[in-house]
């Protein structure tokens, strides 16, 4: 079946753009045509344009939004609110990588722009579109008396995972440009979490840039948490306890830079069944997640464990297919801005629980988050 071909422009040509998005957009050339790239480094933009045959290369994101594109992918670091709002008002569909934004007010502006323009605004949570995660969602619904959820992440350096790939590099942007970007980020973080630099770093680098994936996955599997019971956030790790009704979810995240062996596991424990899902490094294109189910016979020593590789389809590619379906078939994304704003609220609530050493109720309710 022939697909409508979407003319798409990319803002940001960094590592994740080159390792994942450009590669899979090229594989999905029956659905997408890359027609414009934008990066602060002219060298990187030109080299990526040459590699993928993209005719227009720019350095100003405003010029890309004004170009002849149907959709825009925002793949830069920092808050994406300003770019996303401008793209929506220009009538362009928007794919937004995390972090979505830094604050409730930014997110509400994005939602308002999406509604006013009628475009699709899609948030890139690749793990939500992994076939193994979709299978886990179905099986978690069948667990009786879920007593504990455990999420464990071992962060590791990404460079060894991409060293074999031909990544384009170039001279850094002018110091004045970098200074302006840092100042904008600091102002937005200050508005979101206050003046404390340590809190800003934890909120941005640890919560919004990394742990947001774990939090979004938990919300997709269990719904909205009732409260943050405990949060301890340090320079190299985090220990967080969330309550979902009678079920406690414990999150342990630690940065381990000495060994290139990334791990992320979601584990669910009920009296008669156990489920776990282990994700590979997000920088490996088609490495499968491993879904394991354990069961046994009550009152006996008999137990069994089955580990399944369900698919080699990459979540990064599957989310692009869903983005295309949203633009061409009217299919509502499962990762909307409204949904992702609950993650932003939850990140801020976790930070507050850490700061004040006290629980935070309804932590993902952005309607109550200043």
Secondary structure, 3 states (H helix, E strand, C coil): CCCCCEEEEEECCCHHHHHHHHHHHHHCCCCEEEEEEECCCHHHHHHHHHHHCCCEEECCHHHHHHCCCCEEEECCCCCCHHHHHHHHHCCCEEEEECCCCCCHHHHHHHHHHHHHHCCCEEEECHHHHCHHHHHHHHHHCCCCCEEEEEEEEEECCCHHHHCCCCCCCCCCCCHHHHHHHHHHHHHHHHHHHCCCHHHHHHHHHHHHHHHHHHHHHHHHHHCCCCEEEEEEECCCEEEEEEEECCEEEEEEEEECCCCCCCEEEEEEEECCEEEEEEECCCCCCCCCCEEEEEEECCCCCCEEEEEEECCCCCHHHHHHHHHHHHHHHCCCCCCEHHHHHHHHHHHHHHHHHHHHCCCEECCCCHHHCC
